[in-house]
């Protein structure tokens, strides 16, 4: 299989979906991957005759404008106007939505957005407070108006880097509003209690108390009523519906059934609103605590930098810094942009990336990523990535996307929530009629049972059971050194029974060393070969390429970079291009054996890279690498998790000698060497057909398809962009100890989610009959106030149980 890379930057004016459709019609093209994060389109070709020039010529046949020039001018309520962007191509929009607090809110927003012209899919996310919409010909103003009609406020998210800050701000605002609502309600309840203790003023304070109860109903209960009425217009219900019905019914009960000076009944509605508001306040604080850990990291990426210009420093915002500029990173300061160390060496702490709080020394020219902390003297950074395009930003973007995905267990809970509120309203009506017709209770008691049923039910516990646990688990995983980009994969990781491991970069260090370069034909200038090899390997990020380039630099008297063109990846075999006017390919054993008839048994060595110059074998590099520290122990734990040592396999494109040597060092029994990308995919499919879930760990282009094919794809530390893009989990630290920790975290997370769902289901199953008075004959009766307290407690317990993931032991 041949892989051709097309930079997205070279496709200005083209619609990416049309590009993919156009290329897929070319004979010999088997698959296309659009990697917007890395700015690449990867084209997988079954026919080696397909070239990048052929693809670009075909693309000239299509062109589509992304934005219609005839955008509408929309009048705003304050009299001003703004442009309503309307797309003519397929787009994906993110809206920040204020007011979501349960799974019912998600359903309501998704339903109302789906009615907007052009919308193909809409998904609301409770934890992130965001809605994602995709489709063609969508009017942004129409989306905002639809959400407003549903009772929520929204705005377009223009920067992905401030997502977690937005989430934190959303919950902070919610905290403040809820705080004043429950506080006002409780103060009024205390005044009512105070009135009961003053017999002389018992009757005279009734009018004032009734007026205060009305104010509580408006200030603390009004938002629930308004939200419920707006949702009712679209045939939707949520938690607000139950609270509005319950508290309104309790207040109306005072006016209809209550007697003068009945302070106990008058306290019910304010007490319910106070307890519910207090519970939601604690719930919002707990979620915000988890989000703040990520928001704090994002905050640190903004601010002011010191730009070095002609020997002098001037302060500029991070957004003004362009690639190629130099900035000064002071001691103790956090690096804000990706770049290379310029001038002197730098001592930095990369704990955010690796999970290990240790200082490493970087030499001049070595890469330092945004998020690292300067633990030494001031140093100069030559910027290579602008704001929003750093590795930190890409990781945050992947994490952002993961928060919007719903594990299978949550999908089941969502289906239950969809019918929960309407079903409960029916149960409340049955409770009222049942007590009036069949029971011996009076109107007042029947009314109270009905109010208790409306108040005690809690779909919020079901809606929060998984999202909060997923958020906290993702945060804990990031601290452990693993980026979880797919919560579904994290849910499955603890159940994996087959592990397929790549060798180079996964089991062995990326610091491969060239032991020897052997010339296999007479050449007039060995340096000319090394110079061409160096120029070509600069185009690759693979560990072997870096090692060969380092060897070439150390053995060339003068480093001279030649012109490189027509670069093509030979999938599973190597890379080739035209370098300095000569055809050059760097390939593995399988390639030279098949196409050049080389007997590799006559050229002993662990890892070999062959140099093909002008279609002739010119030489071979011999490389060796050591295994990562602790890999043997990690392999033993993986074998224990799988239940059979033979279920942990090595699958590498390297030769058999190198693979067997590494396998013997780490304790792997099953070895597959000389594997092509197709071979790895076939191996994964074969293991899946045997039953059980399969995970694969790899770091290169030849692993990308297999990573996507496996139940769980894991990109090893330092993997290529296409490998990390295809993976469900990205390891941010070398070795396999991160994977072992993530497996333990996956199992604990599954346990926490199951506990949450079990509690949420069990609570509602037991609480609703109790509130309805079915156990009144045994003396078990719940007042509406007690029901409200139990309801608030159920949601708080779910959130607090999820927060245990921050500190629970994984041993």
Buried (B, 14 or more C-beta within 10 A) or exposed (E): BBBBBBEBEEBEEBBBEBBBEBBEEBEBBBBBBBBEBBEBBBBBBEEEEBBBEBBEEBBEEBEEEEEEEEBEEBEEEEEEEEEBBBBBBBBEBBBBBBBBBBBBBBBBBBBBBBEBEBBEEBBBBBBBBBBBBBBBBBBBBBBBBBBEEBBBEBEEBEEBBBBBBBBBBBBBEBBEBBBBBBBBBBEBBEBBEEBBEEEEEEEEBBEEBBEBBEBBBEBBBBBBBEBBEBBEEBEBBBBBBBBBBBBBBBBBBBEEBBEEBBBBBBBBBBBBBBBBBBBBBBBBBBBBBBBBBBBEBBBBBBEEBBBBEEEEEEEBEBEEBEEEBBBBBEEEBBBBBBBBBBEEEBBBBBBBBBBEEEEBEBEBEEEBBBBBBBBBEBBBBBBBBBBBBBBBBBBBBBBBBBBBBBBEBBEBBBEBBBEBBEEBBEBBEEBBEBBBEEBEBEEBBBBBBBBBBBBBBBBBBBBBBBBBBBBBBBBBBBEBBBBBBBBBBBBBBBBBBBBBBBBBBBBBBBEBEBEEBEEBEEBEEBBBBBBBBBBBBBBBBBBBBBBBBBBBEEEBEEEEEBEBEEBBBBBBBBBBBBBBEEBBBBBBBBBBBEBEEBEBEEBEBBBBBBBBBEEEBBBBBBBBBEBBEEBBBBBBBBBEBBEEBEBBBBBBBBBBBBBBBBBEBBBBBBBBBBBBBBBBBBBBEEBBEEEBBBBBBBBBBBBBBBBBBBBBBBBBBBBBBBBBBBBBBBBBBBBBBBBBBBBBBBBBBBBBBBBBBEBBBEBBEEBBBBBBBBEBEEEEBBBBBBBBBBBBBBBBBBBEBBBEBBEBEBE
